[in-house]
Structure formats: structure tokens, C-alpha cells
Amino acid sequence: MVVNENSLIMRRMVCLFALLLVLMSGLSEARAEDRTTWPVTLITPEGAEHIYHLELAATAKARSRGLMFRTKLPEAGGMLFVWSEEKMRNFWMKNTPLSLDILYFSEQKKLISSYEYTTPFSMRGLLSVKPARYVVELNAGQAQVKNLRQGTVLKLPEALVATLAQLEQLGG
């Protein structure tokens, strides 16, 4: 009888654990869908405008994590990295299973260099060729398909500009 009670308890624990896993995976997907994005426009040298919905990485913690561990990204999704000043920027693909296009923009919001179709999980440094203040990460292939090349302009919505100014005042 003790054996039967123990196995009943064990079966209940396994079922409870399985239910917990299902609930947790649902929460993680909900979090992914609830990420705040900003409509950012990239304007090619020819004048074509492409709108992307980018998550903001304006704090050291957010910039450090970036798109690590993400297994999918909306087609017009990505991340905008922002610093308070221009400097040489170095990215890598550590813990990033997605191939990305990485675009480096100057203080004047002009595209100065890029890396296309980055290698997932690579530890190779992807250094900007000039100092950059903004970096945009997009799904691999977007730069080629949308003709995002040197001279492309980054246009930020006014609400985002105001948010960045507030963050800068707070020391973020």
C-alpha cells in the first residue's frame, strides 16, 4: 500500500511539474509579445522609407543583453542601441542564435558601417569603422533587401527622442 501511495504522489508531482512547464512557456511567449517597440524609420540614400518596430536598449544592462537568446524576431522587428556619445562600438553574436544585420549610425544618424548576415553564436568582434552613437540590429537580409547602405538615415520618432533625453538626464 505504501508503494501505491508513493507512486500516486510521484505521478501527481510529475503532472504538476509538466503543468508548471507549460504555464512558464506561455508566460515567456507573452513577455516576448509584450515588449515595447518604437517605430523607427530608415531612409535610404534614394529616399525610400522603411519602418521597423525596434526595442530600445538605452541602459548598460539592456545593451549588454541585446538580442541574446532570442530564437525569433518579427520581420520588421529588431533592436535600437543608444549611447549618450559617439565611440567605436564592438558587437559580437555570443549567445545569439539568430543571424542579424548590424548597422552603425553616427551622431548625425547616418549609416557609417554595417555587418550583414552575422554568424550566430560567433565570438568574433564586429567593430564599427568609425565612432557610432546608435546601432540597429535587424533580421539578417534586411539591409540587402531594403538597400540599407552607407548614407542611410536613421529617423527617430519625437516621443523616443524625448524619452532618450529623459534617460540621459537620469544618467541612463
C-alpha positions in Angstrom: 0.0 0.0 0.0 2.9 2.4 0.8 4.3 1.7 -2.7 1.0 2.7 -4.3 0.7 5.9 -2.3 4.3 6.8 -3.2 3.7 6.2 -6.9 0.5 8.2 -6.8 2.3 11.1 -5.1 5.1 10.8 -7.7 2.7 10.8 -10.6 0.9 13.9 -9.2 4.3 15.6 -8.8 5.2 14.8 -12.4 1.9 16.1 -13.7 2.3 19.3 -11.6 5.8 19.8 -12.9 4.6 19.3 -16.5 1.8 21.8 -16.0 4.2 24.3 -14.5 6.5 24.0 -17.5 3.6 24.6 -19.9 2.5 27.7 -17.9 6.0 29.1 -17.8 6.5 28.7 -21.6 3.2 30.5 -22.1 4.4 33.4 -19.9 7.7 33.6 -21.7 5.9 33.9 -25.0 3.6 36.5 -23.6 6.6 38.5 -22.4 8.1 38.4 -25.9 4.8 39.7 -27.4 4.6 42.5 -24.8 8.0 44.0 -25.4 7.7 47.8 -26.0 8.8 48.8 -29.5 9.3 52.2 -31.2 8.5 52.9 -34.9 11.9 53.8 -36.3 12.3 54.8 -39.9 15.4 54.1 -42.0 15.6 56.3 -45.1 17.8 55.0 -47.9 20.1 57.4 -50.0 17.4 57.1 -52.7 14.7 58.3 -50.4 12.9 55.0 -49.8 11.5 54.8 -46.2 11.4 51.6 -44.3 9.7 51.4 -40.9 10.9 49.0 -38.2 9.5 48.4 -34.8 12.5 48.3 -32.6 13.0 47.5 -29.0 15.1 50.1 -27.1 18.5 49.3 -25.5 19.5 52.5 -23.8 20.8 51.3 -20.5 24.0 49.3 -19.9 22.1 46.3 -18.8 19.8 46.3 -21.9 22.7 46.9 -24.3 24.7 44.1 -22.7 21.8 41.6 -23.2 20.7 42.8 -26.6 19.0 40.1 -28.6 20.9 37.3 -26.9 18.9 34.0 -26.5 16.2 35.1 -29.0 15.1 32.4 -31.4 12.8 34.6 -33.5 12.3 38.2 -34.3 9.3 39.8 -36.2 10.2 40.5 -39.8 10.1 44.3 -39.2 11.5 43.9 -35.7 14.9 44.5 -34.1 16.7 46.5 -31.5 18.0 50.0 -31.3 21.1 50.6 -29.1 21.7 54.1 -28.0 24.6 55.7 -26.1 25.0 59.3 -25.0 28.1 59.8 -27.1 29.9 58.6 -30.2 32.6 56.0 -29.7 33.9 53.0 -31.5 31.4 50.2 -31.0 32.1 46.5 -30.9 29.4 43.9 -31.1 29.5 40.1 -31.1 27.0 37.3 -31.6 27.7 35.4 -28.3 24.5 33.6 -27.2 22.6 34.9 -30.2 21.0 32.1 -32.2 19.7 34.5 -34.9 21.7 35.8 -37.9 21.4 39.6 -37.9 22.3 42.7 -39.8 24.1 45.2 -37.6 24.0 48.8 -38.7 26.2 51.5 -37.1 25.0 55.1 -37.2 26.8 58.4 -36.4 25.7 61.2 -34.0 24.1 62.7 -37.2 22.1 59.5 -37.6 23.9 58.5 -40.9 24.8 54.9 -41.5 28.6 54.6 -41.4 29.2 50.8 -41.4 27.4 47.5 -41.2 27.7 43.8 -41.0 25.2 41.6 -42.9 24.2 38.0 -42.2 26.2 37.7 -39.0 27.2 34.2 -37.8 25.1 33.1 -34.9 27.0 32.4 -31.6 30.2 33.9 -33.1 32.7 35.4 -30.6 34.3 37.5 -33.5 34.2 41.2 -32.8 32.2 43.3 -35.2 33.8 46.7 -34.8 32.3 49.9 -36.3 34.7 51.5 -38.8 34.0 55.0 -37.3 32.6 56.2 -33.9 28.9 55.4 -33.6 26.2 56.6 -31.3 23.4 54.4 -32.5 23.3 50.7 -33.6 20.4 48.9 -35.1 20.1 45.1 -35.2 17.7 43.7 -37.8 16.9 40.2 -39.2 19.6 39.0 -41.5 19.0 40.1 -45.1 17.1 43.3 -44.3 20.0 45.5 -45.3 20.3 43.8 -48.7 16.6 43.6 -49.4 15.9 47.2 -48.4 19.1 48.7 -49.8 20.2 49.9 -46.4 23.8 51.1 -47.0 26.2 53.9 -46.2 24.3 57.1 -46.3 21.0 55.6 -45.0 19.5 57.9 -42.4 18.0 56.9 -39.0 14.8 58.8 -38.2 13.6 58.5 -34.6 10.0 59.4 -33.5 9.7 62.6 -31.4 8.4 60.6 -28.4 11.5 58.4 -28.5 13.8 61.4 -28.7 12.1 62.9 -25.6 12.4 59.5 -23.8 16.1 59.3 -24.6 16.6 62.9 -23.4 14.9 62.0 -20.1 17.1 58.9 -19.7 20.2 60.9 -20.4 19.2 63.4 -17.6 18.8 60.5 -15.2 22.2 59.2 -16.1 20.9 56.1 -18.0 
